[in-house]
């Protein structure tokens, strides 16, 4: 039998080639710039403060503070679970690619296809949420300065479209500037966090709210039972810490991706949760009367700034800092919108590159001059504008768009570790980042349970009684996505989409082995065929059990010790039996 090897490269372009793709995007992000991008996309303290109206009526300060602790812990477990996959397979496809690698063979195309659609839909909603938060702050400033102003839904929708256009122009024609912008965004965000925190605490001194109000005050203005109301308030915290899969979707643009990627993903969540907690505690200590904050036409954040400083001009300046206003877009509270869209267009490009959506060749094309997927970016912008039409028909559009982004992204985060757990957590090859046995199971299961619970809750309407106007149209959005996905699957997907490529090298003649095809090898253990199943007798037999060295090479037994390794040239080769070897490291 020909000897086959699965290669874990430290050379980034070769590693990507082993995953079935040619390097097309320039690796122009350093680890610091990538951390800046990841944190700017989460930008937790600004997202949490700008969305206070989600949690304050639905649990009050207890939901704001302790909801972040709960959501942060669970999302850190999800991030750690995803970091294992990112270390093993650092490709921009992220979740849908990982699902294809570890799924049962008959289910590879459909599971990968569904995961890709869910992830892309979540990013469209998250892009929309960036414009939503920014446009809401602009309308709040107008109401704050002009009490006679009566905001209309279409006013915010027009501002929302302006955000789309500004983000499109920056990403389409300023791609070379983005690494510098994201480095600056990281510095801007951290410095803004420090400046605003010190300013509001100093101006409000000594008239602070009590610790009892900040950490124990419970409010319920939703009409739901208290327990349900508090859980619904988790939506604010969920928004603040979601989006960290952006690291995966941009991973092909940083060097040493399999090592640096997991560090950046975990660091972005850790920084987001810690800065968000400190900032929210500071805001609540200077908030004043919580009922007045909730009902303010200026919005909770601007009202808290005014209560702390007692100065309208100063309050607006602090709001501008919190919203990342800068010379990039001087007329708008720009928020983190352009960062969202950059990650989304790369996500779109990747799934199109693998034929996962209609017209794949056209939308996967990387523009030769601008070195970015311009067609995918245009499509993203159009879909986000369409998605924003919810503004025109629902008074709870804010909840619907935020819910859609948090739920869809959460589901896409949970699918890979869920499949890996169902298969005994044995489907990943040697990698730089590994969760040890019990900790791995704990992180995987806690993250999956959190996603299941929040997926159900975040589809609920935000308040009772339910009317046509205040209904949570997140359900409708998901139904539309489901209909489109199923239709495209039967029209195009089942014929043309076979899952992302994963290529292995035959050591005898250096030819490419397709791991999706069954080989005539001697591995004949009975069971379901799939990527990683020993019953395939293919190169991907090597994946299952490789982490703990559980294969004896024949597929008929298990050994406790790792497979023997030897040094050959600049590679450490692991003998797996039946003439198969896995190159597990480079010297």
PyMOL commands that set and color helices and strands:
alter all, ss='L'
color gray80, all
select helices_A, chain A and resi 12-18+31-42+44-50+52-55+60-88+95-102+105-145+153-173+175-204+211-216+226-232+234-240+246-249+251-253+257-285+290-295+300-309+312-322+327-329+337-353+360-364+374-392+397-422+437-457+474-496+534-536+539-542
alter helices_A, ss='H'
color red, helices_A
select strands_A, chain A and resi 4-5+503-506+512-514+565-568+571-577+580-586
alter strands_A, ss='S'
color yellow, strands_A
deselect
rebuild
show_as cartoon
